[in-house]
Amino acid sequence: MVQKFEIIKLFDHHNRGQFIVAKQLNFQQLINIKEGAALNGIPVFHYLDMYPLKDEHEQPRLDVYVFRPILERFSQGHFQEGQIVELINPE
């Protein structure tokens, strides 16, 4: 299954690695990110330790996911804030 996301933030934590915060476009319901998922070709997992993020009214943002690369670091410029990306999630 292919889902589209918009990257809203990128950051690098000094001892936990790189993170991609992305908003699911056309959000209708939560999706289960499965083993083998890839974001624009980079294998990722859904980093649940930062989920769910909250909006300005302290309500959970269920359309926002935090991804972390599994094995490799993504190169600088591979992802950019505002970029639309595709998540390929095995069925």
PDB file of N, CA, C and O in Angstrom:
ATOM      1  N   MET A   1       0.837  -1.170   0.000  1.00  0.00           N
ATOM      2  CA  MET A   1       0.000   0.000   0.000  1.00  0.00           C
ATOM      3  C   MET A   1       0.890   1.244   0.000  1.00  0.00           C
ATOM      4  O   MET A   1       1.888   1.296   0.720  1.00  0.00           O
ATOM      5  N   VAL A   2       0.538   2.225  -0.791  1.00  0.00           N
ATOM      6  CA  VAL A   2       1.297   3.466  -0.884  1.00  0.00           C
ATOM      7  C   VAL A   2       0.483   4.590  -0.251  1.00  0.00           C
ATOM      8  O   VAL A   2      -0.686   4.791  -0.581  1.00  0.00           O
ATOM      9  N   GLN A   3       1.120   5.318   0.661  1.00  0.00           N
ATOM     10  CA  GLN A   3       0.517   6.469   1.325  1.00  0.00           C
ATOM     11  C   GLN A   3       1.406   7.681   1.081  1.00  0.00           C
ATOM     12  O   GLN A   3       2.632   7.571   1.076  1.00  0.00           O
ATOM     13  N   LYS A   4       0.781   8.841   0.878  1.00  0.00           N
ATOM     14  CA  LYS A   4       1.541  10.077   0.686  1.00  0.00           C
ATOM     15  C   LYS A   4       1.588  10.857   1.992  1.00  0.00           C
ATOM     16  O   LYS A   4       0.610  10.927   2.737  1.00  0.00           O
ATOM     17  N   PHE A   5       2.762  11.445   2.245  1.00  0.00           N
ATOM     18  CA  PHE A   5       3.017  12.244   3.432  1.00  0.00           C
ATOM     19  C   PHE A   5       3.706  13.537   3.028  1.00  0.00           C
ATOM     20  O   PHE A   5       4.374  13.606   1.996  1.00  0.00           O
ATOM     21  N   GLU A   6       3.533  14.564   3.858  1.00  0.00           N
ATOM     22  CA  GLU A   6       4.279  15.811   3.704  1.00  0.00           C
ATOM     23  C   GLU A   6       5.225  15.914   4.890  1.00  0.00           C
ATOM     24  O   GLU A   6       4.799  15.812   6.040  1.00  0.00           O
ATOM     25  N   ILE A   7       6.502  16.115   4.611  1.00  0.00           N
ATOM     26  CA  ILE A   7       7.483  16.246   5.683  1.00  0.00           C
ATOM     27  C   ILE A   7       7.298  17.610   6.344  1.00  0.00           C
ATOM     28  O   ILE A   7       7.299  18.645   5.677  1.00  0.00           O
ATOM     29  N   ILE A   8       7.139  17.592   7.669  1.00  0.00           N
ATOM     30  CA  ILE A   8       6.955  18.855   8.384  1.00  0.00           C
ATOM     31  C   ILE A   8       8.156  19.213   9.260  1.00  0.00           C
ATOM     32  O   ILE A   8       8.300  20.364   9.674  1.00  0.00           O
ATOM     33  N   LYS A   9       9.018  18.235   9.543  1.00  0.00           N
ATOM     34  CA  LYS A   9      10.213  18.526  10.334  1.00  0.00           C
ATOM     35  C   LYS A   9      11.225  17.397  10.170  1.00  0.00           C
ATOM     36  O   LYS A   9      10.866  16.224  10.066  1.00  0.00           O
ATOM     37  N   LEU A  10      12.490  17.781  10.151  1.00  0.00           N
ATOM     38  CA  LEU A  10      13.619  16.844  10.139  1.00  0.00           C
ATOM     39  C   LEU A  10      14.519  17.219  11.298  1.00  0.00           C
ATOM     40  O   LEU A  10      14.768  18.400  11.538  1.00  0.00           O
ATOM     41  N   PHE A  11      15.006  16.227  12.015  1.00  0.00           N
ATOM     42  CA  PHE A  11      15.983  16.544  13.044  1.00  0.00           C
ATOM     43  C   PHE A  11      16.860  15.336  13.316  1.00  0.00           C
ATOM     44  O   PHE A  11      16.510  14.195  13.017  1.00  0.00           O
ATOM     45  N   ASP A  12      18.010  15.633  13.892  1.00  0.00           N
ATOM     46  CA  ASP A  12      19.017  14.624  14.196  1.00  0.00           C
ATOM     47  C   ASP A  12      19.278  14.696  15.688  1.00  0.00           C
ATOM     48  O   ASP A  12      19.789  15.699  16.184  1.00  0.00           O
ATOM     49  N   HIS A  13      18.928  13.634  16.408  1.00  0.00           N
ATOM     50  CA  HIS A  13      19.174  13.569  17.845  1.00  0.00           C
ATOM     51  C   HIS A  13      20.574  12.994  18.047  1.00  0.00           C
ATOM     52  O   HIS A  13      20.925  11.998  17.415  1.00  0.00           O
ATOM     53  N   HIS A  14      21.365  13.595  18.903  1.00  0.00           N
ATOM     54  CA  HIS A  14      22.771  13.230  19.043  1.00  0.00           C
ATOM     55  C   HIS A  14      23.029  11.766  19.352  1.00  0.00           C
ATOM     56  O   HIS A  14      24.065  11.246  18.940  1.00  0.00           O
ATOM     57  N   ASN A  15      22.140  11.072  20.056  1.00  0.00           N
ATOM     58  CA  ASN A  15      22.421   9.661  20.325  1.00  0.00           C
ATOM     59  C   ASN A  15      21.305   8.711  19.867  1.00  0.00           C
ATOM     60  O   ASN A  15      21.397   7.505  20.098  1.00  0.00           O
ATOM     61  N   ARG A  16      20.266   9.229  19.230  1.00  0.00           N
ATOM     62  CA  ARG A  16      19.189   8.364  18.739  1.00  0.00           C
ATOM     63  C   ARG A  16      19.082   8.353  17.225  1.00  0.00           C
ATOM     64  O   ARG A  16      18.350   7.532  16.674  1.00  0.00           O
ATOM     65  N   GLY A  17      19.775   9.222  16.547  1.00  0.00           N
ATOM     66  CA  GLY A  17      19.782   9.202  15.093  1.00  0.00           C
ATOM     67  C   GLY A  17      18.867  10.235  14.455  1.00  0.00           C
ATOM     68  O   GLY A  17      18.464  11.214  15.083  1.00  0.00           O
ATOM     69  N   GLN A  18      18.554   9.992  13.201  1.00  0.00           N
ATOM     70  CA  GLN A  18      17.765  10.916  12.397  1.00  0.00           C
ATOM     71  C   GLN A  18      16.280  10.601  12.508  1.00  0.00           C
ATOM     72  O   GLN A  18      15.879   9.448  12.665  1.00  0.00           O
ATOM     73  N   PHE A  19      15.472  11.660  12.421  1.00  0.00           N
ATOM     74  CA  PHE A  19      14.028  11.519  12.504  1.00  0.00           C
ATOM     75  C   PHE A  19      13.359  12.346  11.416  1.00  0.00           C
ATOM     76  O   PHE A  19      13.839  13.413  11.033  1.00  0.00           O
ATOM     77  N   ILE A  20      12.243  11.825  10.931  1.00  0.00           N
ATOM     78  CA  ILE A  20      11.430  12.489   9.918  1.00  0.00           C
ATOM     79  C   ILE A  20      10.018  12.583  10.487  1.00  0.00           C
ATOM     80  O   ILE A  20       9.383  11.563  10.754  1.00  0.00           O
ATOM     81  N   VAL A  21       9.536  13.792  10.670  1.00  0.00           N
ATOM     82  CA  VAL A  21       8.171  14.005  11.142  1.00  0.00           C
ATOM     83  C   VAL A  21       7.341  14.352   9.913  1.00  0.00           C
ATOM     84  O   VAL A  21       7.648  15.309   9.202  1.00  0.00           O
ATOM     85  N   ALA A  22       6.293  13.577   9.663  1.00  0.00           N
ATOM     86  CA  ALA A  22       5.522  13.754   8.433  1.00  0.00           C
ATOM     87  C   ALA A  22       4.026  13.637   8.702  1.00  0.00           C
ATOM     88  O   ALA A  22       3.577  12.846   9.532  1.00  0.00           O
ATOM     89  N   LYS A  23       3.272  14.456   7.968  1.00  0.00           N
ATOM     90  CA  LYS A  23       1.813  14.469   8.081  1.00  0.00           C
ATOM     91  C   LYS A  23       1.231  13.633   6.945  1.00  0.00           C
ATOM     92  O   LYS A  23       1.558  13.837   5.776  1.00  0.00           O
ATOM     93  N   GLN A  24       0.367  12.695   7.305  1.00  0.00           N
ATOM     94  CA  GLN A  24      -0.286  11.863   6.295  1.00  0.00           C
ATOM     95  C   GLN A  24      -1.284  12.724   5.526  1.00  0.00           C
ATOM     96  O   GLN A  24      -2.149  13.361   6.128  1.00  0.00           O
ATOM     97  N   LEU A  25      -1.169  12.744   4.211  1.00  0.00           N
ATOM     98  CA  LEU A  25      -2.101  13.492   3.376  1.00  0.00           C
ATOM     99  C   LEU A  25      -3.375  12.682   3.204  1.00  0.00           C
ATOM    100  O   LEU A  25      -3.342  11.451   3.206  1.00  0.00           O
ATOM    101  N   ASN A  26      -4.482  13.366   3.059  1.00  0.00           N
ATOM    102  CA  ASN A  26      -5.787  12.720   2.897  1.00  0.00           C
ATOM    103  C   ASN A  26      -6.061  11.750   4.047  1.00  0.00           C
ATOM    104  O   ASN A  26      -6.553  10.642   3.834  1.00  0.00           O
ATOM    105  N   PHE A  27      -5.736  12.180   5.262  1.00  0.00           N
ATOM    106  CA  PHE A  27      -5.893  11.333   6.449  1.00  0.00           C
ATOM    107  C   PHE A  27      -7.353  10.936   6.648  1.00  0.00           C
ATOM    108  O   PHE A  27      -8.245  11.784   6.649  1.00  0.00           O
ATOM    109  N   GLN A  28      -7.580   9.640   6.816  1.00  0.00           N
ATOM    110  CA  GLN A  28      -8.911   9.132   7.126  1.00  0.00           C
ATOM    111  C   GLN A  28      -8.890   8.277   8.381  1.00  0.00           C
ATOM    112  O   GLN A  28      -9.836   8.293   9.168  1.00  0.00           O
ATOM    113  N   GLN A  29      -7.806   7.530   8.565  1.00  0.00           N
ATOM    114  CA  GLN A  29      -7.687   6.679   9.740  1.00  0.00           C
ATOM    115  C   GLN A  29      -6.222   6.361   9.978  1.00  0.00           C
ATOM    116  O   GLN A  29      -5.381   6.527   9.093  1.00  0.00           O
ATOM    117  N   LEU A  30      -5.931   5.902  11.184  1.00  0.00           N
ATOM    118  CA  LEU A  30      -4.567   5.494  11.507  1.00  0.00           C
ATOM    119  C   LEU A  30      -4.144   4.330  10.624  1.00  0.00           C
ATOM    120  O   LEU A  30      -4.956   3.474  10.275  1.00  0.00           O
ATOM    121  N   ILE A  31      -2.882   4.310  10.272  1.00  0.00           N
ATOM    122  CA  ILE A  31      -2.361   3.165   9.534  1.00  0.00           C
ATOM    123  C   ILE A  31      -1.282   2.495  10.389  1.00  0.00           C
ATOM    124  O   ILE A  31      -0.571   3.156  11.146  1.00  0.00           O
ATOM    125  N   ASN A  32      -1.179   1.201  10.253  1.00  0.00           N
ATOM    126  CA  ASN A  32      -0.173   0.429  10.958  1.00  0.00           C
ATOM    127  C   ASN A  32       1.053   0.343  10.055  1.00  0.00           C
ATOM    128  O   ASN A  32       0.999  -0.263   8.984  1.00  0.00           O
ATOM    129  N   ILE A  33       2.149   0.945  10.482  1.00  0.00           N
ATOM    130  CA  ILE A  33       3.385   0.897   9.702  1.00  0.00           C
ATOM    131  C   ILE A  33       4.043  -0.455   9.982  1.00  0.00           C
ATOM    132  O   ILE A  33       4.414  -0.755  11.117  1.00  0.00           O
ATOM    133  N   LYS A  34       4.180  -1.255   8.941  1.00  0.00           N
ATOM    134  CA  LYS A  34       4.672  -2.618   9.102  1.00  0.00           C
ATOM    135  C   LYS A  34       6.166  -2.732   8.823  1.00  0.00           C
ATOM    136  O   LYS A  34       6.776  -1.853   8.215  1.00  0.00           O
ATOM    137  N   GLU A  35       6.729  -3.829   9.281  1.00  0.00           N
ATOM    138  CA  GLU A  35       8.126  -4.128   8.992  1.00  0.00           C
ATOM    139  C   GLU A  35       8.304  -4.204   7.483  1.00  0.00           C
ATOM    140  O   GLU A  35       7.502  -4.827   6.789  1.00  0.00           O
ATOM    141  N   GLY A  36       9.341  -3.577   6.985  1.00  0.00           N
ATOM    142  CA  GLY A  36       9.594  -3.548   5.551  1.00  0.00           C
ATOM    143  C   GLY A  36       9.117  -2.270   4.881  1.00  0.00           C
ATOM    144  O   GLY A  36       9.254  -2.123   3.667  1.00  0.00           O
ATOM    145  N   ALA A  37       8.555  -1.335   5.658  1.00  0.00           N
ATOM    146  CA  ALA A  37       8.090  -0.067   5.095  1.00  0.00           C
ATOM    147  C   ALA A  37       9.288   0.772   4.638  1.00  0.00           C
ATOM    148  O   ALA A  37      10.367   0.705   5.225  1.00  0.00           O
ATOM    149  N   ALA A  38       9.078   1.562   3.579  1.00  0.00           N
ATOM    150  CA  ALA A  38      10.139   2.431   3.054  1.00  0.00           C
ATOM    151  C   ALA A  38       9.548   3.785   2.696  1.00  0.00           C
ATOM    152  O   ALA A  38       8.487   3.872   2.078  1.00  0.00           O
ATOM    153  N   LEU A  39      10.243   4.830   3.089  1.00  0.00           N
ATOM    154  CA  LEU A  39       9.850   6.202   2.795  1.00  0.00           C
ATOM    155  C   LEU A  39      10.789   6.727   1.715  1.00  0.00           C
ATOM    156  O   LEU A  39      11.976   6.938   1.963  1.00  0.00           O
ATOM    157  N   ASN A  40      10.250   6.936   0.512  1.00  0.00           N
ATOM    158  CA  ASN A  40      11.063   7.332  -0.647  1.00  0.00           C
ATOM    159  C   ASN A  40      12.307   6.453  -0.782  1.00  0.00           C
ATOM    160  O   ASN A  40      13.408   6.942  -1.034  1.00  0.00           O
ATOM    161  N   GLY A  41      12.108   5.159  -0.612  1.00  0.00           N
ATOM    162  CA  GLY A  41      13.182   4.201  -0.816  1.00  0.00           C
ATOM    163  C   GLY A  41      14.069   3.940   0.389  1.00  0.00           C
ATOM    164  O   GLY A  41      14.934   3.066   0.331  1.00  0.00           O
ATOM    165  N   ILE A  42      13.878   4.678   1.487  1.00  0.00           N
ATOM    166  CA  ILE A  42      14.684   4.481   2.692  1.00  0.00           C
ATOM    167  C   ILE A  42      13.874   3.608   3.663  1.00  0.00           C
ATOM    168  O   ILE A  42      12.778   4.003   4.058  1.00  0.00           O
ATOM    169  N   PRO A  43      14.385   2.433   4.057  1.00  0.00           N
ATOM    170  CA  PRO A  43      13.665   1.598   5.032  1.00  0.00           C
ATOM    171  C   PRO A  43      13.518   2.349   6.360  1.00  0.00           C
ATOM    172  O   PRO A  43      14.495   2.857   6.910  1.00  0.00           O
ATOM    173  N   VAL A  44      12.287   2.410   6.862  1.00  0.00           N
ATOM    174  CA  VAL A  44      12.001   3.161   8.090  1.00  0.00           C
ATOM    175  C   VAL A  44      11.096   2.349   9.012  1.00  0.00           C
ATOM    176  O   VAL A  44      10.478   1.364   8.609  1.00  0.00           O
ATOM    177  N   PHE A  45      11.043   2.798  10.258  1.00  0.00           N
ATOM    178  CA  PHE A  45      10.031   2.288  11.165  1.00  0.00           C
ATOM    179  C   PHE A  45       9.351   3.478  11.820  1.00  0.00           C
ATOM    180  O   PHE A  45       9.905   4.575  11.879  1.00  0.00           O
ATOM    181  N   HIS A  46       8.150   3.243  12.306  1.00  0.00           N
ATOM    182  CA  HIS A  46       7.357   4.261  12.982  1.00  0.00           C
ATOM    183  C   HIS A  46       7.892   4.372  14.398  1.00  0.00           C
ATOM    184  O   HIS A  46       7.807   3.421  15.175  1.00  0.00           O
ATOM    185  N   TYR A  47       8.439   5.523  14.734  1.00  0.00           N
ATOM    186  CA  TYR A  47       9.069   5.730  16.033  1.00  0.00           C
ATOM    187  C   TYR A  47       8.002   6.108  17.049  1.00  0.00           C
ATOM    188  O   TYR A  47       7.661   7.283  17.184  1.00  0.00           O
ATOM    189  N   LEU A  48       7.479   5.133  17.756  1.00  0.00           N
ATOM    190  CA  LEU A  48       6.335   5.319  18.643  1.00  0.00           C
ATOM    191  C   LEU A  48       6.665   6.050  19.940  1.00  0.00           C
ATOM    192  O   LEU A  48       5.753   6.514  20.625  1.00  0.00           O
ATOM    193  N   ASP A  49       7.945   6.165  20.296  1.00  0.00           N
ATOM    194  CA  ASP A  49       8.305   6.858  21.532  1.00  0.00           C
ATOM    195  C   ASP A  49       7.952   8.346  21.485  1.00  0.00           C
ATOM    196  O   ASP A  49       7.913   8.997  22.529  1.00  0.00           O
ATOM    197  N   MET A  50       7.695   8.891  20.299  1.00  0.00           N
ATOM    198  CA  MET A  50       7.335  10.300  20.159  1.00  0.00           C
ATOM    199  C   MET A  50       5.908  10.459  19.660  1.00  0.00           C
ATOM    200  O   MET A  50       5.573  11.492  19.080  1.00  0.00           O
ATOM    201  N   TYR A  51       5.078   9.483  19.868  1.00  0.00           N
ATOM    202  CA  TYR A  51       3.755   9.492  19.263  1.00  0.00           C
ATOM    203  C   TYR A  51       2.701   9.302  20.333  1.00  0.00           C
ATOM    204  O   TYR A  51       2.949   8.534  21.262  1.00  0.00           O
ATOM    205  N   PRO A  52       1.553   9.936  20.276  1.00  0.00           N
ATOM    206  CA  PRO A  52       1.175  10.936  19.277  1.00  0.00           C
ATOM    207  C   PRO A  52       1.617  12.345  19.682  1.00  0.00           C
ATOM    208  O   PRO A  52       1.657  12.685  20.865  1.00  0.00           O
ATOM    209  N   LEU A  53       1.939  13.135  18.694  1.00  0.00           N
ATOM    210  CA  LEU A  53       2.238  14.546  18.921  1.00  0.00           C
ATOM    211  C   LEU A  53       0.925  15.264  19.186  1.00  0.00           C
ATOM    212  O   LEU A  53      -0.141  14.761  18.833  1.00  0.00           O
ATOM    213  N   LYS A  54       0.995  16.443  19.810  1.00  0.00           N
ATOM    214  CA  LYS A  54      -0.234  17.169  20.152  1.00  0.00           C
ATOM    215  C   LYS A  54      -0.311  18.494  19.395  1.00  0.00           C
ATOM    216  O   LYS A  54       0.706  19.092  19.045  1.00  0.00           O
ATOM    217  N   ASP A  55      -1.549  18.934  19.154  1.00  0.00           N
ATOM    218  CA  ASP A  55      -1.753  20.223  18.497  1.00  0.00           C
ATOM    219  C   ASP A  55      -1.775  21.341  19.544  1.00  0.00           C
ATOM    220  O   ASP A  55      -1.496  21.096  20.717  1.00  0.00           O
ATOM    221  N   GLU A  56      -2.104  22.559  19.125  1.00  0.00           N
ATOM    222  CA  GLU A  56      -2.098  23.711  20.034  1.00  0.00           C
ATOM    223  C   GLU A  56      -3.156  23.613  21.137  1.00  0.00           C
ATOM    224  O   GLU A  56      -3.076  24.344  22.124  1.00  0.00           O
ATOM    225  N   HIS A  57      -4.139  22.733  20.990  1.00  0.00           N
ATOM    226  CA  HIS A  57      -5.178  22.532  21.998  1.00  0.00           C
ATOM    227  C   HIS A  57      -4.934  21.265  22.821  1.00  0.00           C
ATOM    228  O   HIS A  57      -5.827  20.774  23.512  1.00  0.00           O
ATOM    229  N   GLU A  58      -3.694  20.743  22.732  1.00  0.00           N
ATOM    230  CA  GLU A  58      -3.289  19.535  23.458  1.00  0.00           C
ATOM    231  C   GLU A  58      -4.042  18.277  23.031  1.00  0.00           C
ATOM    232  O   GLU A  58      -4.121  17.310  23.789  1.00  0.00           O
ATOM    233  N   GLN A  59      -4.595  18.292  21.818  1.00  0.00           N
ATOM    234  CA  GLN A  59      -5.265  17.121  21.261  1.00  0.00           C
ATOM    235  C   GLN A  59      -4.259  16.331  20.422  1.00  0.00           C
ATOM    236  O   GLN A  59      -3.404  16.931  19.772  1.00  0.00           O
ATOM    237  N   PRO A  60      -4.343  14.997  20.423  1.00  0.00           N
ATOM    238  CA  PRO A  60      -3.381  14.203  19.642  1.00  0.00           C
ATOM    239  C   PRO A  60      -3.516  14.466  18.146  1.00  0.00           C
ATOM    240  O   PRO A  60      -4.620  14.560  17.611  1.00  0.00           O
ATOM    241  N   ARG A  61      -2.367  14.581  17.486  1.00  0.00           N
ATOM    242  CA  ARG A  61      -2.308  14.729  16.032  1.00  0.00           C
ATOM    243  C   ARG A  61      -2.129  13.336  15.444  1.00  0.00           C
ATOM    244  O   ARG A  61      -0.999  12.895  15.235  1.00  0.00           O
ATOM    245  N   LEU A  62      -3.208  12.651  15.179  1.00  0.00           N
ATOM    246  CA  LEU A  62      -3.147  11.279  14.684  1.00  0.00           C
ATOM    247  C   LEU A  62      -2.704  11.184  13.238  1.00  0.00           C
ATOM    248  O   LEU A  62      -2.379  10.097  12.761  1.00  0.00           O
ATOM    249  N   ASP A  63      -2.687  12.313  12.531  1.00  0.00           N
ATOM    250  CA  ASP A  63      -2.247  12.333  11.135  1.00  0.00           C
ATOM    251  C   ASP A  63      -0.739  12.534  11.013  1.00  0.00           C
ATOM    252  O   ASP A  63      -0.209  12.529   9.902  1.00  0.00           O
ATOM    253  N   VAL A  64      -0.040  12.710  12.131  1.00  0.00           N
ATOM    254  CA  VAL A  64       1.400  12.964  12.119  1.00  0.00           C
ATOM    255  C   VAL A  64       2.141  11.720  12.613  1.00  0.00           C
ATOM    256  O   VAL A  64       1.814  11.154  13.656  1.00  0.00           O
ATOM    257  N   TYR A  65       3.134  11.315  11.844  1.00  0.00           N
ATOM    258  CA  TYR A  65       3.939  10.135  12.158  1.00  0.00           C
ATOM    259  C   TYR A  65       5.402  10.544  12.269  1.00  0.00           C
ATOM    260  O   TYR A  65       5.856  11.463  11.586  1.00  0.00           O
ATOM    261  N   VAL A  66       6.127   9.858  13.130  1.00  0.00           N
ATOM    262  CA  VAL A  66       7.571  10.076  13.261  1.00  0.00           C
ATOM    263  C   VAL A  66       8.254   8.813  12.755  1.00  0.00           C
ATOM    264  O   VAL A  66       8.027   7.715  13.263  1.00  0.00           O
ATOM    265  N   PHE A  67       9.095   8.994  11.742  1.00  0.00           N
ATOM    266  CA  PHE A  67       9.813   7.870  11.146  1.00  0.00           C
ATOM    267  C   PHE A  67      11.291   7.980  11.478  1.00  0.00           C
ATOM    268  O   PHE A  67      11.831   9.070  11.667  1.00  0.00           O
ATOM    269  N   ARG A  68      11.924   6.824  11.541  1.00  0.00           N
ATOM    270  CA  ARG A  68      13.372   6.767  11.758  1.00  0.00           C
ATOM    271  C   ARG A  68      13.950   5.732  10.797  1.00  0.00           C
ATOM    272  O   ARG A  68      13.425   4.623  10.695  1.00  0.00           O
ATOM    273  N   PRO A  69      15.032   6.085  10.088  1.00  0.00           N
ATOM    274  CA  PRO A  69      15.670   5.106   9.207  1.00  0.00           C
ATOM    275  C   PRO A  69      16.146   3.892  10.003  1.00  0.00           C
ATOM    276  O   PRO A  69      16.587   4.019  11.146  1.00  0.00           O
ATOM    277  N   ILE A  70      16.051   2.721   9.387  1.00  0.00           N
ATOM    278  CA  ILE A  70      16.418   1.489  10.085  1.00  0.00           C
ATOM    279  C   ILE A  70      17.929   1.274  10.114  1.00  0.00           C
ATOM    280  O   ILE A  70      18.506   1.136  11.193  1.00  0.00           O
ATOM    281  N   LEU A  71      18.563   1.245   8.985  1.00  0.00           N
ATOM    282  CA  LEU A  71      19.982   0.903   8.943  1.00  0.00           C
ATOM    283  C   LEU A  71      20.882   2.058   8.534  1.00  0.00           C
ATOM    284  O   LEU A  71      21.947   2.258   9.120  1.00  0.00           O
ATOM    285  N   GLU A  72      20.473   2.790   7.567  1.00  0.00           N
ATOM    286  CA  GLU A  72      21.344   3.820   7.013  1.00  0.00           C
ATOM    287  C   GLU A  72      20.850   5.202   7.394  1.00  0.00           C
ATOM    288  O   GLU A  72      19.683   5.394   7.733  1.00  0.00           O
ATOM    289  N   ARG A  73      21.748   6.146   7.332  1.00  0.00           N
ATOM    290  CA  ARG A  73      21.365   7.537   7.520  1.00  0.00           C
ATOM    291  C   ARG A  73      21.011   8.088   6.146  1.00  0.00           C
ATOM    292  O   ARG A  73      21.673   7.772   5.157  1.00  0.00           O
ATOM    293  N   PHE A  74      19.980   8.902   6.082  1.00  0.00           N
ATOM    294  CA  PHE A  74      19.679   9.508   4.801  1.00  0.00           C
ATOM    295  C   PHE A  74      20.642  10.665   4.582  1.00  0.00           C
ATOM    296  O   PHE A  74      21.001  11.373   5.523  1.00  0.00           O
ATOM    297  N   SER A  75      21.052  10.847   3.352  1.00  0.00           N
ATOM    298  CA  SER A  75      22.024  11.888   3.040  1.00  0.00           C
ATOM    299  C   SER A  75      21.371  13.261   3.115  1.00  0.00           C
ATOM    300  O   SER A  75      20.168  13.414   2.904  1.00  0.00           O
ATOM    301  N   GLN A  76      22.198  14.251   3.421  1.00  0.00           N
ATOM    302  CA  GLN A  76      21.690  15.620   3.499  1.00  0.00           C
ATOM    303  C   GLN A  76      21.076  15.994   2.149  1.00  0.00           C
ATOM    304  O   GLN A  76      21.692  15.781   1.104  1.00  0.00           O
ATOM    305  N   GLY A  77      19.874  16.546   2.172  1.00  0.00           N
ATOM    306  CA  GLY A  77      19.183  16.927   0.952  1.00  0.00           C
ATOM    307  C   GLY A  77      18.247  15.859   0.420  1.00  0.00           C
ATOM    308  O   GLY A  77      17.432  16.141  -0.458  1.00  0.00           O
ATOM    309  N   HIS A  78      18.346  14.612   0.940  1.00  0.00           N
ATOM    310  CA  HIS A  78      17.457  13.545   0.467  1.00  0.00           C
ATOM    311  C   HIS A  78      16.009  13.863   0.823  1.00  0.00           C
ATOM    312  O   HIS A  78      15.101  13.636   0.024  1.00  0.00           O
ATOM    313  N   PHE A  79      15.801  14.389   2.028  1.00  0.00           N
ATOM    314  CA  PHE A  79      14.482  14.822   2.475  1.00  0.00           C
ATOM    315  C   PHE A  79      14.550  16.312   2.793  1.00  0.00           C
ATOM    316  O   PHE A  79      15.583  16.820   3.230  1.00  0.00           O
ATOM    317  N   GLN A  80      13.424  17.012   2.564  1.00  0.00           N
ATOM    318  CA  GLN A  80      13.343  18.432   2.879  1.00  0.00           C
ATOM    319  C   GLN A  80      11.973  18.741   3.450  1.00  0.00           C
ATOM    320  O   GLN A  80      10.980  18.121   3.070  1.00  0.00           O
ATOM    321  N   GLU A  81      11.920  19.694   4.356  1.00  0.00           N
ATOM    322  CA  GLU A  81      10.630  20.103   4.902  1.00  0.00           C
ATOM    323  C   GLU A  81       9.745  20.616   3.781  1.00  0.00           C
ATOM    324  O   GLU A  81      10.197  21.369   2.918  1.00  0.00           O
ATOM    325  N   GLY A  82       8.489  20.210   3.794  1.00  0.00           N
ATOM    326  CA  GLY A  82       7.534  20.584   2.755  1.00  0.00           C
ATOM    327  C   GLY A  82       7.468  19.601   1.596  1.00  0.00           C
ATOM    328  O   GLY A  82       6.563  19.679   0.766  1.00  0.00           O
ATOM    329  N   GLN A  83       8.413  18.684   1.534  1.00  0.00           N
ATOM    330  CA  GLN A  83       8.465  17.686   0.458  1.00  0.00           C
ATOM    331  C   GLN A  83       7.341  16.667   0.616  1.00  0.00           C
ATOM    332  O   GLN A  83       7.045  16.235   1.730  1.00  0.00           O
ATOM    333  N   ILE A  84       6.722  16.288  -0.487  1.00  0.00           N
ATOM    334  CA  ILE A  84       5.728  15.213  -0.495  1.00  0.00           C
ATOM    335  C   ILE A  84       6.478  13.917  -0.795  1.00  0.00           C
ATOM    336  O   ILE A  84       7.214  13.829  -1.777  1.00  0.00           O
ATOM    337  N   VAL A  85       6.284  12.917   0.057  1.00  0.00           N
ATOM    338  CA  VAL A  85       6.994  11.641  -0.073  1.00  0.00           C
ATOM    339  C   VAL A  85       5.984  10.507  -0.071  1.00  0.00           C
ATOM    340  O   VAL A  85       4.833  10.683   0.327  1.00  0.00           O
ATOM    341  N   GLU A  86       6.433   9.339  -0.524  1.00  0.00           N
ATOM    342  CA  GLU A  86       5.575   8.161  -0.541  1.00  0.00           C
ATOM    343  C   GLU A  86       6.112   7.111   0.416  1.00  0.00           C
ATOM    344  O   GLU A  86       7.298   6.780   0.408  1.00  0.00           O
ATOM    345  N   LEU A  87       5.217   6.601   1.232  1.00  0.00           N
ATOM    346  CA  LEU A  87       5.524   5.490   2.111  1.00  0.00           C
ATOM    347  C   LEU A  87       4.969   4.227   1.465  1.00  0.00           C
ATOM    348  O   LEU A  87       3.771   4.122   1.203  1.00  0.00           O
ATOM    349  N   ILE A  88       5.844   3.288   1.216  1.00  0.00           N
ATOM    350  CA  ILE A  88       5.418   1.977   0.728  1.00  0.00           C
ATOM    351  C   ILE A  88       5.372   1.079   1.951  1.00  0.00           C
ATOM    352  O   ILE A  88       6.392   0.791   2.578  1.00  0.00           O
ATOM    353  N   ASN A  89       4.147   0.641   2.275  1.00  0.00           N
ATOM    354  CA  ASN A  89       3.899  -0.151   3.466  1.00  0.00           C
ATOM    355  C   ASN A  89       3.421  -1.535   3.018  1.00  0.00           C
ATOM    356  O   ASN A  89       2.361  -1.643   2.401  1.00  0.00           O
ATOM    357  N   PRO A  90       4.185  -2.599   3.317  1.00  0.00           N
ATOM    358  CA  PRO A  90       3.769  -3.935   2.908  1.00  0.00           C
ATOM    359  C   PRO A  90       2.372  -4.284   3.418  1.00  0.00           C
ATOM    360  O   PRO A  90       1.976  -3.881   4.511  1.00  0.00           O
ATOM    361  N   GLU A  91       1.643  -5.033   2.614  1.00  0.00           N
ATOM    362  CA  GLU A  91       0.287  -5.427   3.043  1.00  0.00           C
ATOM    363  C   GLU A  91       0.293  -6.772   3.704  1.00  0.00           C
ATOM    364  O   GLU A  91      -0.756  -7.259   4.125  1.00  0.00           O
TER     365      GLU A  91
END
